[in-house]
Amino acid sequence: MSIATRPDIISFAGGMPGNELFPVEEIDEIYNHLPFDIKQTAFQYGPTPGYPPLLESLKEYLKKKGMPVETNRLMITTGSLQAINILGKVFIDPGDLVVTENPCFIGGISAFKSYQAILHGIDLDRDGINVPLLKSFLDQSKSRPPKFIYLTPNFHNPAGTLYTEQRKKELVPVLQEHDLMLVEDDAYGELYFDEEARKRVVPMKTLYEHELDICYTGTFSKILGPGFRLGWMLVPQEIYQKAELCKQSMDACSPNFTQVLANEFLRTGKMELYIIKMREVYKRRKDTMAAAIRTFFPEEITWLEPKGGFYIWLKLPPNIDITAVLKASIEKGAVFVIGKTFDPEGKDNSHIRLAYSHTPEHKIERGIQILGACLKEALKRPA
Ligand SMILES: Cc1ncc(COP(=O)(O)O)c(C=O)c1O
């Protein structure tokens, strides 16, 4: 983060929106027009499960998307990372097995490891998690079954993958057979780039509520601002009760101040309009990065064009020294994240992650040119 936020560096590192994209004026206006007593409420502690008006408006929002809000309980959390962390705390005893995708969101890896879970990553391909590999792992682990599986089916971080409907369907009998609970992380589902992707972002929590046990998490970080530190979980009643107890001891409540503002942003329909604009901005940034990669990167590097979200995940030839490329690239003014960071077992994987979300188009092109030159140089001198 310290390098990623240096003004002289073009950063493809942090998975965050650009500062220039935040709806600062809308939020100014919302605050200025709040009744005085609501402003006072905003400064106060609030109920552990969330500011009741925000819970109501978020429930309405998720209901419109077809999510099973009536048969589950909704809780506001301090970022969705807290939701993931709480689920880890509820379910994991030291030495328990947890299945993730490989690669996997670093926050999930560190949350589960903090409760001393043993992580096992199953490879992702272009359509989602590799189901035969998952099945065979679960078959082998019958004497010591994992506590849950953690998946990000929509615009995966770091892989950018959007699961196909078919892949989600194939997962159902495997999870059923092994009675395995799913933690479904949907941090990026709103940020699709076209109609086909829009149809595919339907959460498993919506599709398979009756077939599977699913704890669903979401966040305001990518559709309003990470500084709000607001996310949520939608979970079955029994899990909700345990999660509420955990949250009580963690931070008593998520910030009431930002919950009041997020509620107005959501309730008045401003958020939906803002998300429409953001989809366009991120698509333009993705298009610019994709075009620059085609122009400036060596052909040996392979990648898939994302259909939404923040990231492009690239596979480098195995003989490239990625750490040396990173050093050279920082010296010349561009930074990215090495793929090993996202391996649940910390293994090398010859990948890098580029985020296009917080860099304006003209800088994206320049940064990719710098990185392309460093990659070409490294290919001339194999490790
Ligand atoms: C896949 C995924 N899940 C969850 C989060 C956590 O976000 P937050 O805690 O800001 O809601 C992130 C943030 O980068 C993410 O990429």
Ligand as a Chemical Component Dictionary entry (heavy atoms), coordinates in Angstrom:
data_LIG
# 
_chem_comp.id                   LIG 
_chem_comp.type                 NON-POLYMER 
_chem_comp.pdbx_formal_charge   0 
_chem_comp.three_letter_code    LIG 
# 
loop_
_chem_comp_atom.comp_id 
_chem_comp_atom.atom_id 
_chem_comp_atom.alt_atom_id 
_chem_comp_atom.type_symbol 
_chem_comp_atom.charge 
_chem_comp_atom.model_Cartn_x 
_chem_comp_atom.model_Cartn_y 
_chem_comp_atom.model_Cartn_z 
_chem_comp_atom.pdbx_ordinal 
LIG C1 C1 C 0 -12.957 -10.698 -2.897 1  
LIG C2 C2 C 0 -12.988 -9.668  -1.822 2  
LIG N1 N1 N 0 -13.730 -9.894  -0.752 3  
LIG C3 C3 C 0 -13.785 -9.026  0.263  4  
LIG C4 C4 C 0 -13.055 -7.856  0.236  5  
LIG C5 C5 C 0 -13.099 -6.996  1.459  6  
LIG O1 O1 O 0 -13.544 -5.744  1.269  7  
LIG P1 P1 P 0 -14.095 -4.849  2.449  8  
LIG O2 O2 O 0 -13.634 -5.402  3.757  9  
LIG O3 O3 O 0 -13.528 -3.501  2.186  10 
LIG O4 O4 O 0 -15.570 -4.922  2.344  11 
LIG C6 C6 C 0 -12.249 -7.572  -0.872 12 
LIG C7 C7 C 0 -11.425 -6.355  -0.906 13 
LIG O5 O5 O 0 -10.521 -6.189  -1.673 14 
LIG C8 C8 C 0 -12.219 -8.510  -1.930 15 
LIG O6 O6 O 0 -11.464 -8.325  -3.008 16 
# 
loop_
_chem_comp_bond.comp_id 
_chem_comp_bond.atom_id_1 
_chem_comp_bond.atom_id_2 
_chem_comp_bond.value_order 
_chem_comp_bond.pdbx_ordinal 
LIG C1 C2 SING 1  
LIG C2 N1 SING 2  
LIG C2 C8 DOUB 3  
LIG N1 C3 DOUB 4  
LIG C3 C4 SING 5  
LIG C4 C5 SING 6  
LIG C4 C6 DOUB 7  
LIG C5 O1 SING 8  
LIG O1 P1 SING 9  
LIG P1 O2 DOUB 10 
LIG P1 O3 SING 11 
LIG P1 O4 SING 12 
LIG C6 C7 SING 13 
LIG C6 C8 SING 14 
LIG C7 O5 DOUB 15 
LIG C8 O6 SING 16 
# 
